[in-house]
């Protein structure tokens, strides 16, 4: 095919979701409430008063969704496990029916030659643990390790690829600085404690995994190039702080076992130095690292602590309907940067996608979303460029398999390559889904239209 750039043999083509965003039935079969279940029912917390009570009803329709994956030719499916579904109180008693659901899902994926790639934690903490202080509590790494052991024991023999945490910076920042995610706090000191405990929880889960399983475990971080929006020295300094906080805080610490230089300057005395034992736990060797990428972030000096840095849009730049700039070269840039920082560690793009206000299916069942297909083509080409520049990129997971509950934005945004009619739960593969199917079949992407 003219202009087709092929990916390496064995490249893993996947799609991603998360539990609270698609499963629905959050209290079914003995599950406990999560912090997101509780938060989404607070008045004014979520756009349009939406919640995840039904979402995509994946809990009941998982077999249908796996069939759609098979039709698309997916080689892997990245999903998350709802901690409160497995352990309703977050610790102690195990809910066998909750574990059974994930066992059925894994079995169905394997029957269809789709690699299951679960994430242990994608933001939904058991509400019972939130009541004990959540991630601010220094006992939280131990809670997480106990939960991880339960899941590894049940599923570890059949799952070759695990992730511990998804996007921990948004747990600490959106939940404890901005207050737009649970628990809705605004405290830089709490955010520093949460970051420490999340990293220790990650390390504790890796320890548990090494003791029970023989496959691969990694961590998923959302990373984005930070660029000053002007030539001013204040914007350049704000960009430096933002890069330390958003990109280096978790990436560098999990590699070196120490906070990046400058983080304590941002977070203040609450950013205590890691002890030697904590450092060793946090920086245990990984088998792979996942990079979630959506856009770059132009940055200006801002008034709000602790960062004193704000994101801005560049006038005239192409953007998605969510307002995020379309900047595919930033994906190449961040992959090259991470590869240089981590050495020979295999990398995966674990999320990449675009929000557009899609039309409903037309009378012939077509969902026209050419803009999303083009977004995906450009970013796949950026992945191929990173490989050409020496990055050991092993796979790509589109976000998202299904339209879903988009956190504080509710159902106002659609990221899926499969359209979901929330009233009827009918699934319809979009044009972008068929584009992705063809890219998978070709193991390649055209570099230009």
Secondary structure as UniProt FT lines:
FT   TURN            2..3
FT   STRAND          4..6
FT   TURN            9..10
FT   STRAND          12..16
FT   HELIX           19..22
FT   TURN            26..27
FT   HELIX           28..30
FT   HELIX           35..40
FT   TURN            43..45
FT   HELIX           47..49
FT   TURN            55..56
FT   HELIX           58..72
FT   STRAND          76..80
FT   HELIX           83..86
FT   TURN            88..89
FT   HELIX           96..111
FT   TURN            112..113
FT   STRAND          115..121
FT   HELIX           127..130
FT   TURN            131..133
FT   HELIX           134..136
FT   TURN            138..139
FT   HELIX           140..155
FT   TURN            156..158
FT   STRAND          161..166
FT   HELIX           168..173
FT   HELIX           174..178
FT   TURN            182..183
FT   HELIX           188..212
FT   STRAND          216..222
FT   STRAND          226..228
FT   HELIX           233..242
FT   HELIX           243..248
FT   HELIX           249..256
FT   TURN            261..262
FT   HELIX           263..267
FT   HELIX           268..270
FT   HELIX           276..282
FT   STRAND          288..292
FT   STRAND          297..301
FT   TURN            305..307
FT   STRAND          309..311
FT   TURN            315..316
FT   TURN            321..322
FT   HELIX           329..342
FT   TURN            343..344
FT   STRAND          346..351
FT   TURN            363..364
FT   HELIX           370..388
FT   TURN            389..390
FT   STRAND          393..399
FT   HELIX           407..409
FT   TURN            410..411
FT   STRAND          418..421
FT   TURN            422..425
FT   STRAND          426..429
FT   HELIX           431..442
FT   STRAND          444..446
//
